[in-house]
Amino acid sequence: MITLIRAFAVCTLSLFAGVAHAQTGYPNRPVRVIVPFAPGGPSDVIARLLMQKFSENLGQQFYVENHAGGGGNLGTAVAARATPDGYTILVASSSFMINPGLYAKVPYDPYNDFDPVTEIATTPNVLVVHPSVPVKTVRELIDFVRASSGKSSYANPGTGTPSHLSGEMFKLAVKIDMVAVPFQGGGPMIQSVIGNHTPIAFSSMPPAAPQIKEGRIRALAVTSAKRSVA
């Protein structure tokens, strides 16, 4: 999920950090948009598409800054420390609310540091593999991982992200052993799968879909009512 938050926050847009209250003539200068993940991931892709329209329609530049690290905690902290004047926006993923329950301490207060504006997108996670992995169904993947005697690994866009939790829930549900390999966002994660460095991944749909279409990775299933994409 992606949200705009007042500082902009999830792939829910928690829009303006601080006071985006009725400002006459807002915006009257460029607006910084923080994405707490590396370029190429779902929050980044959606933010850039949306901010282009904001820039065109509002007559001021909405420029994206990527601050990756800590499963989104680093960039979110940067936004939380910004002047609360509506000129810093955080585009946050679901990790914005998940991380306080996973980390002993996070560098922001999800309730008091931000004002949510709107949810801008939702996307399922998709289970993908490199084409060299000899499986075409989830059942075949389970058997493949079990046969690897704990040597399999899967990529995710950061510890505590929905994709990471999807992978861990999958492991528990089917009783298999895979090592979680975190990256600083969906873009670097997908590149690792394409390069066959981490041949299995749980990914949100935006960074994965073009690679699935081009045949660079193979989709096995999605975490939604639609049971399979391959």
Salt bridges, closest charged atoms under 4 A:
ASP44 OD1 - ARG48 NE 2.84
GLU56 OE1 - LYS53 NZ 3.76
GLU65 OE1 - ARG32 NH1 3.52
GLU65 OE1 - HIS67 NE2 2.98
ASP85 OD2 - ARG29 NH2 2.82
ASP115 OD2 - ARG6 NH1 2.10
ASP143 OD1 - ARG139 NH2 3.30
GLU168 OE2 - HIS164 NE2 3.92
GLU168 OE2 - LYS171 NZ 3.29
